[in-house]
Amino acid sequence: MAATHHILTVWFRESSSPQSLYEQLTAAVGEAPFESDELDGVRDMQWKAASTNDALAKADRLKPFCDDPALILLKVATYYAGGSVDAVTIKDERGNLTADRPRYR
């Protein structure tokens, strides 16, 4: 039987600032993400949590970054063995990503 997983997900636009948002978010959560990838200038960071409440507590530590326009997504999701998902989205600006990208024909 598959286990239940609790995941905190953050997406943000990469920049060349002296202290990167990656470092700031990692410091705020208090641990490095278990997964972090970059694609087309957008960084995806994911942290595992012991429970939904633990994931929400980690997300609470990142709420001060929600005013930063570079932060695109802040979301907690619980994935259950049967395939269902519960999610709490705190910030979601993914719809604005397409405005920043060239349109291909």
C-alpha positions in Angstrom: 0.0 0.0 0.0 1.3 3.4 -1.0 2.0 6.0 1.8 0.5 9.4 2.2 2.8 12.2 1.2 2.7 15.8 2.5 4.5 18.3 0.2 5.2 22.0 0.3 5.8 23.4 -3.2 7.2 26.8 -4.1 7.9 28.3 -7.6 9.8 31.5 -8.1 11.5 33.5 -10.9 15.3 33.2 -10.6 17.3 36.4 -10.2 20.9 37.5 -9.8 20.4 39.2 -6.4 23.2 38.8 -3.8 21.2 36.5 -1.6 19.0 34.5 -3.8 15.4 33.8 -3.0 16.4 30.1 -3.0 18.7 30.8 0.0 16.1 33.0 1.8 13.3 30.4 1.4 15.6 27.5 2.5 16.6 29.5 5.6 13.0 30.3 6.4 11.9 26.7 6.2 15.0 25.6 8.1 16.0 22.8 5.8 17.0 22.3 2.2 14.2 21.1 -0.2 14.2 17.4 -1.2 13.8 18.5 -4.8 14.7 21.6 -6.6 14.8 22.2 -10.4 15.0 25.2 -12.7 13.3 25.5 -16.1 13.2 28.6 -18.2 14.1 30.9 -15.3 11.6 29.4 -12.9 12.8 27.5 -9.8 10.6 24.7 -8.4 11.4 23.8 -4.8 9.6 21.0 -2.8 9.8 20.0 0.8 8.5 16.8 2.4 6.6 17.1 5.7 5.6 14.7 8.4 2.0 15.7 8.3 -0.4 18.2 6.7 0.0 20.4 9.8 3.8 20.3 9.5 3.6 21.3 5.8 1.2 24.1 6.7 3.6 25.3 9.4 6.5 25.4 6.9 4.2 27.3 4.5 3.4 29.8 7.2 7.1 30.6 7.5 7.1 31.5 3.8 4.0 33.7 3.8 6.1 36.9 4.3 7.6 36.2 0.8 4.1 36.3 -0.9 4.5 40.0 -1.5 7.6 39.4 -3.6 6.6 39.4 -7.3 9.2 36.8 -8.0 7.2 34.2 -5.9 4.8 32.5 -8.3 3.4 29.6 -6.3 3.1 28.6 -2.6 1.1 25.5 -2.1 0.7 22.6 0.4 -0.6 19.2 -0.9 -1.4 15.9 0.7 -1.3 13.0 -1.6 -3.3 9.9 -0.4 -2.6 6.3 -1.2 -5.9 6.0 -3.2 -4.8 8.8 -5.6 -6.8 11.6 -4.0 -5.2 15.0 -3.2 -6.0 17.7 -0.7 -4.4 21.0 -1.5 -4.1 24.5 0.1 -3.0 27.2 -2.2 -1.6 30.3 -0.6 -0.4 32.1 -3.7 -0.8 31.1 -7.3 0.4 33.4 -10.1 1.1 30.6 -12.6 -1.4 32.2 -15.1 1.0 35.2 -15.4 3.9 32.9 -16.6 2.6 32.8 -20.2 2.7 36.6 -20.4 6.4 36.5 -19.8 7.2 34.0 -22.5 7.4 34.4 -26.2 4.6 32.8 -28.2 5.7 30.0 -30.5 3.9 29.4 -33.8 
